[in-house]
Amino acid sequence: MDNSADPVKFEEDLRNIAMTTLSSKLLLHDRKAFSELAVKAVLRLKGSGNLDYIKIIKKAGGTLTDSFIADGMILEKSISTGCAKRVENPRVLIANTPMDHDKIKIMGSKVKVDSMTAIAEIEEAEKMKMKAKVDRILAHKPDVFINRQLIYNYPEQLLAEKGVMVIEHADFDGVERLSAILGSDILSTFDDPEGATLGTCDYIEEIMIGEDKVIKFSGCHRNEACTVVLRGSGSHILDEAERSLHDAICVLIAAVKNHRILYGGGNAEMRMSLAVEDLARTMTGKQALACEAFARALRQLPTIICDNAGYDSAELVTQLRSEIHSGKTSWGLNMYEGCTGDMDAMGVTEAFRVKEQALSSATEAAEMILRVDDIVRCAPRQRQ
């Protein structure tokens, strides 16, 4: 099926895929909340599929249902001392440049001086060099300066005196995401104020999440990247929630790239098994045996679904096979009630691309094992 023409139906299909993918270790209401978070995060990418633009941060405290997706982006850093903690409609300059030359840093060389005055002159020259660099930055007229690298006290003081909010050591991933959502260039040189593009958003402020201070960027104009904040009572729960949410996001990205979906609940495997059995009847010799074995392997997945749920797999799998053979091609296993049911009505779907990749990978692995015609043994170690 392909429901990409209907945005509402397509979004509902994405929620169903996320619910199917999320770990069974999460409670039902947690899976519903996480499926909403995953769908919103993936749809904000607008089809780009760049997983690096989705940041997941974990903050202990609260419950899993307190998790939320930030309106904009959250950066796990703090604003420098002496700067305003909130700026509205700022011009944001994102840079990747060294701002730590206000001290003497001469590696592998020796400088001999005959007085402390000469040392002071060297330090003053370094300060003037840094001041000239800060002046070139200020020529861009930024309200916020974000640097990937460290910013020492002297340039930080010069920028703060001009009313510029300073954020240092934003990390490479941080500046890349900020560039994506703010629409700003990442500058390394500052000689062309007219040609540089600065980012904008509605406001930037410092907030508290749990016990930590973070910086929130709200009302970002491009709004492609986002941050999902996971809350939970402990680190083990947060780690499991992060793994589950990451799996769901990866599957949804594949579903967005390829809009086709399949019915879940073992429906696809059972239909493929029946098709392979029909093909085996037209063959002769050992090829027919291989096709029959492949059909049995495909039926193992609905069998495993039933066994994991604690139901009678032999009864349900044969019942599902009979239903599909009789023309109910949308039916699958209903593990809520321990019977077969209509997957279309229940909304149990899977991404076609993920299912195709799993099938091809499993088939290639089986072929590789069958090609091994001998056992390679390591010679036993001689006893001394």
C-alpha positions as CSV (number, residue, x, y, z in Angstrom):
1,M,0.0,0.0,0.0
2,D,1.1,3.6,-0.6
3,N,-0.9,6.3,1.4
4,S,1.5,9.2,0.7
5,A,-1.2,11.0,-1.2
6,D,-3.2,11.4,2.0
7,P,-1.1,13.3,4.6
8,V,-3.5,12.4,7.4
9,K,-3.5,8.7,6.6
10,F,0.2,8.7,6.0
11,E,0.9,10.2,9.4
12,E,-1.4,7.6,11.0
13,D,0.5,4.9,9.2
14,L,3.7,6.3,10.6
15,R,2.3,6.2,14.1
16,N,1.3,2.5,13.6
17,I,4.7,1.7,12.3
18,A,6.3,3.4,15.4
19,M,4.0,1.5,17.7
20,T,5.0,-1.8,16.1
21,T,8.7,-1.0,16.3
22,L,8.9,0.4,19.9
23,S,10.2,-2.1,22.5
24,S,7.6,-4.3,24.2
25,K,9.5,-3.4,27.5
26,L,7.6,-0.1,27.4
27,L,4.1,0.2,28.6
28,L,1.3,0.7,26.1
29,H,0.7,4.4,27.1
30,D,4.5,5.0,27.0
31,R,4.6,3.5,23.5
32,K,1.8,5.8,22.3
33,A,3.6,8.9,23.7
34,F,6.9,7.8,22.1
35,S,5.3,7.1,18.7
36,E,4.0,10.7,18.7
37,L,7.5,12.0,19.5
38,A,9.1,9.8,16.8
39,V,6.6,10.9,14.1
40,K,6.9,14.6,14.9
41,A,10.7,14.4,14.9
42,V,10.8,12.6,11.6
43,L,8.3,14.8,9.9
44,R,10.3,17.9,10.8
45,L,13.1,16.7,8.7
46,K,10.9,17.3,5.6
47,G,12.1,14.2,3.9
48,S,15.8,14.8,4.2
49,G,16.3,11.7,6.3
50,N,19.4,13.2,8.1
51,L,19.4,11.4,11.4
52,D,22.1,13.7,12.8
53,Y,19.5,16.5,13.0
54,I,17.6,14.6,15.7
55,K,19.2,15.0,19.1
56,I,18.1,12.8,22.0
57,I,19.1,14.0,25.5
58,K,18.4,12.1,28.7
59,K,17.5,13.8,31.9
60,A,16.7,11.8,35.1
61,G,13.6,12.7,36.9
62,G,9.9,12.4,36.3
63,T,8.4,9.6,34.2
64,L,8.6,8.5,30.6
65,T,5.4,10.3,29.7
66,D,7.0,13.6,30.7
67,S,9.3,13.3,27.7
68,F,8.8,15.9,25.1
69,I,10.1,17.3,21.8
70,A,11.5,20.8,22.1
71,D,10.0,23.6,20.0
72,G,13.3,24.4,18.3
73,M,16.5,23.0,19.8
74,I,18.1,22.5,23.2
75,L,21.8,22.8,23.6
76,E,23.4,21.3,26.6
77,K,25.6,24.2,27.4
78,S,25.4,27.3,29.6
79,I,25.6,31.0,28.7
80,S,28.8,32.8,29.7
81,T,29.0,34.9,32.8
82,G,28.0,38.6,32.4
83,C,25.7,38.0,29.4
84,A,22.0,38.3,29.2
85,K,20.1,35.1,29.8
86,R,17.4,35.8,27.2
87,V,17.5,37.5,23.8
88,E,14.6,38.1,21.5
89,N,14.8,38.1,17.7
90,P,18.6,37.7,17.8
91,R,21.2,37.7,15.0
92,V,23.2,34.6,15.6
93,L,26.8,34.1,14.4
94,I,28.0,30.5,14.5
95,A,31.8,30.1,14.3
96,N,34.5,27.5,14.5
97,T,37.5,29.5,15.3
98,P,40.2,29.6,18.1
99,M,39.5,32.2,20.7
100,D,42.2,31.3,23.2
101,H,45.2,33.3,22.0
102,D,45.2,35.9,24.8
103,K,48.0,34.0,26.5
104,I,51.5,33.2,25.2
105,K,51.4,29.9,23.3
106,I,54.7,29.3,21.6
107,M,55.3,25.5,21.1
108,G,58.8,24.1,20.4
109,S,60.5,27.5,20.6
110,K,62.5,29.5,23.2
111,V,62.2,33.2,23.7
112,K,64.9,35.0,25.6
113,V,64.1,38.4,27.1
114,D,66.1,40.6,29.4
115,S,63.2,42.1,31.4
116,M,59.6,41.6,32.5
117,T,58.8,44.6,30.3
118,A,59.5,42.5,27.2
119,I,57.1,39.7,28.4
120,A,54.4,42.3,29.0
121,E,54.9,43.6,25.4
122,I,54.5,40.1,24.0
123,E,51.3,39.6,26.0
124,E,50.0,43.0,25.0
125,A,50.7,42.1,21.3
126,E,48.7,38.9,21.7
127,K,45.8,40.9,23.4
128,M,45.8,43.4,20.5
129,K,45.7,40.6,18.0
130,M,42.7,39.0,19.8
131,K,41.0,42.5,20.1
132,A,41.3,42.9,16.3
133,K,39.7,39.6,15.8
134,V,36.8,40.5,18.2
135,D,36.4,43.7,16.3
136,R,36.0,41.8,13.0
137,I,33.4,39.6,14.7
138,L,31.5,42.7,16.0
139,A,31.5,44.1,12.5
140,H,28.9,41.4,11.7
141,K,26.7,43.0,14.3
142,P,25.7,39.7,16.1
143,D,23.5,39.5,19.1
144,V,24.6,36.0,19.9
145,F,28.1,34.5,19.3
146,I,28.3,30.7,19.4
147,N,31.7,29.1,19.0
148,R,32.6,25.4,18.7
149,Q,35.9,26.0,20.5
150,L,36.8,27.5,23.8
151,I,36.6,31.3,24.4
152,Y,39.0,32.7,26.9
153,N,38.2,35.4,29.4
154,Y,39.5,38.4,27.5
155,P,37.5,38.0,24.2
156,E,34.5,36.9,26.3
157,Q,34.7,40.1,28.2
158,L,35.0,42.2,25.0
159,L,32.0,40.6,23.5
160,A,29.9,40.8,26.7
161,E,30.7,44.6,27.0
162,K,29.1,45.1,23.6
163,G,25.9,43.2,24.8
164,V,26.6,40.0,22.8
165,M,25.5,36.7,24.3
166,V,28.5,34.3,24.3
167,I,28.1,30.5,24.1
168,E,31.4,28.6,24.0
169,H,32.4,25.0,23.3
170,A,29.2,24.1,21.5
171,D,30.7,20.9,20.0
172,F,30.7,20.0,16.3
173,D,27.3,18.3,16.4
174,G,25.9,21.3,18.2
175,V,27.0,23.9,15.6
176,E,25.9,21.6,12.7
177,R,22.4,21.3,14.1
178,L,22.2,25.0,14.9
179,S,23.3,25.9,11.4
180,A,20.5,23.7,10.1
181,I,17.7,25.2,12.2
182,L,18.9,28.8,12.2
183,G,19.9,29.0,8.6
184,S,23.4,30.4,9.5
185,D,26.8,29.8,8.0
186,I,29.5,28.3,10.1
187,L,32.3,30.9,9.9
188,S,36.0,30.5,10.4
189,T,37.1,33.9,9.1
190,F,35.4,37.2,9.6
191,D,36.7,39.5,6.8
192,D,33.4,39.6,4.8
193,P,30.6,40.9,7.0
194,E,28.4,41.6,3.9
195,G,28.7,38.1,2.5
196,A,28.2,36.2,5.7
197,T,24.7,34.8,6.6
198,L,23.7,35.0,10.2
199,G,20.9,32.9,11.7
200,T,17.7,34.0,13.4
201,C,15.0,32.7,15.7
202,D,12.3,34.1,17.9
203,Y,14.3,34.0,21.2
204,I,17.1,32.2,23.0
205,E,16.9,31.6,26.7
206,E,18.6,29.6,29.5
207,I,16.2,27.1,31.2
208,M,16.4,24.3,33.7
209,I,15.6,20.7,32.9
210,G,15.9,18.6,36.0
211,E,19.0,19.8,37.8
212,D,20.9,21.0,34.7
213,K,21.0,24.4,32.9
214,V,20.5,24.2,29.1
215,I,20.0,26.7,26.3
216,K,16.7,26.7,24.4
217,F,16.3,28.0,20.8
218,S,12.6,28.7,20.1
219,G,10.8,29.7,17.0
220,C,13.6,28.7,14.6
221,H,12.8,29.6,11.1
222,R,14.0,26.6,9.2
223,N,13.1,24.2,12.0
224,E,14.6,21.1,10.4
225,A,16.5,19.8,13.4
226,C,15.0,19.1,16.8
227,T,15.8,17.8,20.3
228,V,13.9,15.0,22.1
229,V,14.1,15.3,25.9
230,L,13.7,11.9,27.6
231,R,12.6,11.9,31.2
232,G,12.7,8.9,33.5
233,S,13.3,7.7,37.0
234,G,16.8,6.2,36.4
235,S,19.6,5.7,33.9
236,H,18.6,2.1,33.0
237,I,15.1,3.1,32.0
238,L,16.4,6.1,30.1
239,D,18.9,3.9,28.2
240,E,16.2,1.5,27.2
241,A,13.9,4.3,26.2
242,E,16.6,5.9,24.0
243,R,17.4,2.6,22.2
244,S,13.7,2.0,21.6
245,L,13.1,5.6,20.3
246,H,16.2,5.5,18.1
247,D,15.0,2.2,16.5
248,A,11.6,3.7,15.8
249,I,13.1,6.9,14.3
250,C,15.3,4.9,12.0
251,V,12.4,2.8,10.8
252,L,10.2,5.9,10.2
253,I,13.0,7.6,8.2
254,A,13.0,4.5,5.9
255,A,9.2,4.6,5.7
256,V,9.3,8.3,4.7
257,K,11.8,7.7,2.0
258,N,9.7,4.8,0.6
259,H,6.0,5.4,1.3
260,R,4.9,1.9,0.8
261,I,3.8,-0.1,3.9
262,L,2.8,-3.7,4.7
263,Y,0.3,-5.2,7.1
264,G,2.0,-6.4,10.3
265,G,1.1,-9.2,12.7
266,G,2.8,-11.9,10.5
267,N,0.6,-11.1,7.5
268,A,3.4,-10.4,5.1
269,E,5.4,-13.5,6.0
270,M,2.4,-15.8,5.7
271,R,1.4,-14.4,2.3
272,M,5.0,-14.7,1.1
273,S,5.1,-18.3,2.4
274,L,1.9,-19.2,0.5
275,A,3.3,-17.6,-2.6
276,V,6.6,-19.6,-2.3
277,E,4.6,-22.8,-1.8
278,D,2.7,-22.2,-5.0
279,L,5.9,-21.6,-6.8
280,A,7.4,-24.9,-5.3
281,R,4.5,-26.9,-6.8
282,T,5.6,-25.8,-10.3
283,M,9.2,-27.0,-9.8
284,T,10.9,-30.4,-9.9
285,G,13.9,-31.9,-8.3
286,K,15.9,-30.3,-5.4
287,Q,14.7,-26.8,-6.3
288,A,11.3,-27.7,-5.1
289,L,12.7,-28.9,-1.8
290,A,14.6,-25.6,-1.4
291,C,11.5,-23.5,-2.1
292,E,9.5,-25.6,0.5
293,A,12.2,-25.1,3.1
294,F,12.1,-21.3,2.4
295,A,8.4,-21.2,2.8
296,R,8.7,-23.0,6.2
297,A,11.3,-20.5,7.2
298,L,8.9,-17.6,6.4
299,R,6.2,-19.2,8.6
300,Q,8.6,-19.1,11.5
301,L,8.1,-15.4,12.2
302,P,4.3,-15.6,13.0
303,T,5.1,-18.7,15.0
304,I,7.7,-16.8,17.0
305,I,5.2,-13.9,17.5
306,C,2.7,-16.3,19.0
307,D,5.3,-18.1,21.2
308,N,6.6,-14.7,22.6
309,A,3.0,-13.7,23.5
310,G,2.4,-17.0,25.2
311,Y,-0.3,-18.3,22.9
312,D,-0.7,-21.7,21.0
313,S,1.4,-21.0,17.9
314,A,0.3,-24.1,16.0
315,E,-3.4,-23.2,16.4
316,L,-3.0,-19.5,15.5
317,V,-0.6,-20.0,12.6
318,T,-2.7,-22.6,10.9
319,Q,-5.8,-20.4,11.5
320,L,-4.0,-17.4,9.9
321,R,-2.9,-19.5,7.0
322,S,-6.5,-20.6,6.4
323,E,-7.9,-17.0,6.6
324,I,-5.4,-15.7,4.1
325,H,-5.9,-18.6,1.8
326,S,-9.7,-18.0,1.9
327,G,-9.2,-14.4,0.6
328,K,-8.8,-12.3,3.8
329,T,-5.5,-10.9,2.7
330,S,-5.3,-8.1,5.3
331,W,-5.6,-10.5,8.3
332,G,-2.8,-11.1,10.8
333,L,-2.2,-12.1,14.4
334,N,-4.1,-10.1,17.1
335,M,-1.9,-10.5,20.1
336,Y,-4.1,-8.4,22.3
337,E,-6.8,-11.1,22.3
338,G,-4.9,-14.2,21.2
339,C,-6.7,-14.6,17.8
340,T,-6.5,-13.6,14.2
341,G,-7.8,-10.2,13.1
342,D,-7.9,-7.5,10.4
343,M,-4.7,-5.6,10.5
344,D,-6.1,-2.8,8.4
345,A,-8.9,-2.2,11.0
346,M,-6.4,-2.5,13.9
347,G,-3.8,-0.2,12.3
348,V,-0.9,-2.7,12.5
349,T,1.5,-1.8,9.7
350,E,5.2,-2.1,9.0
351,A,7.6,-0.2,6.6
352,F,8.1,-2.0,3.3
353,R,11.7,-0.9,3.1
354,V,12.6,-2.4,6.5
355,K,10.9,-5.7,5.7
356,E,12.6,-5.9,2.3
357,Q,16.0,-5.3,3.9
358,A,15.4,-7.9,6.7
359,L,14.3,-10.5,4.1
360,S,17.3,-9.9,1.8
361,S,19.8,-9.9,4.7
362,A,18.4,-13.2,6.1
363,T,18.4,-14.8,2.7
364,E,22.0,-13.8,2.0
365,A,23.1,-15.1,5.4
366,A,21.5,-18.4,4.8
367,E,23.1,-18.7,1.4
368,M,26.5,-17.9,2.8
369,I,26.1,-20.7,5.4
370,L,25.0,-23.2,2.8
371,R,28.1,-22.4,0.7
372,V,30.4,-23.6,3.4
373,D,31.1,-27.2,2.4
374,D,33.6,-28.0,5.0
375,I,34.5,-27.2,8.6
376,V,37.6,-25.3,9.3
377,R,39.2,-26.5,12.6
378,C,42.0,-24.9,14.4
379,A,44.9,-27.2,15.3
380,P,44.8,-28.1,19.0
381,R,47.5,-26.4,21.2
382,Q,50.3,-28.8,22.0
383,R,50.6,-29.6,25.6
384,Q,54.0,-28.6,27.0
